[in-house]
Amino acid sequence: MNGQIYTAFHPINASDRFGNPKEDGSFTFCKTRTAPVVIGNNVWIGGGAILLPGITIGDNVVIGAGSVVTKDIPDNTVAYGDPCRVIRENR
């Protein structure tokens, strides 16, 4: 498959990501957050697809190869692209 499922992400704002700098300009740590990736039943995920944190893929879904899934994909659909979007219903 060579797909990637990511559950970790970092805040976009630097101060949220690193906190306040120390006197020497360094930071204590980098804040990482997580969000689940939920994959339904009977799902086909094409090779090289990337699933980003916090998304849900419904039941009976086909995700096309190389897709970048940034938002939820509803049940019984075929979706692909970058960003991934629903193309048609899966009958």
Residue pairs with C-beta under 8 A, 6 or more apart in sequence:
1 45
1 47
1 48
1 49
2 47
2 48
3 45
3 46
3 47
3 48
3 49
3 50
3 51
4 49
4 50
4 51
5 37
5 51
6 37
6 50
6 51
6 52
6 53
7 34
7 35
7 36
7 37
7 53
8 32
8 33
8 34
8 53
9 32
9 33
9 34
9 35
9 52
9 53
9 54
10 17
10 30
10 31
10 32
10 33
11 17
11 31
11 33
16 31
17 30
17 31
18 27
18 29
18 30
18 31
19 27
19 28
19 29
19 31
21 27
22 28
34 53
35 53
35 54
36 53
36 54
37 51
37 52
37 53
37 54
37 55
37 56
38 55
38 56
38 57
39 45
39 51
39 57
40 56
40 57
40 58
40 59
40 60
40 61
40 75
41 59
41 60
42 59
42 60
43 57
43 59
43 60
43 61
43 62
43 63
44 61
44 62
44 63
45 51
45 57
45 63
46 62
46 63
46 64
46 65
46 66
46 67
46 80
47 65
47 66
48 65
48 66
49 63
49 64
49 65
49 66
49 67
49 68
49 69
49 84
50 67
50 68
50 69
51 57
51 69
52 68
52 69
52 70
55 69
55 70
55 71
55 72
55 73
56 72
56 73
57 63
57 69
57 72
57 73
58 72
58 73
58 74
58 75
58 76
58 77
59 75
59 76
60 75
60 76
60 90
61 73
61 74
61 75
61 76
61 77
61 78
61 79
61 90
62 77
62 78
62 79
62 90
63 69
63 73
63 79
63 80
63 84
64 78
64 79
64 80
64 81
64 84
65 80
66 80
66 82
67 79
67 80
67 81
67 82
67 84
68 81
68 82
68 83
68 84
69 79
69 83
69 84
70 83
70 84
71 83
71 84
73 79
73 84
73 86
74 86
76 89
76 90
76 91
77 86
77 87
77 88
77 89
77 90
78 86
78 87
78 88
78 89
78 90
79 85
79 86
79 87
80 87
81 87
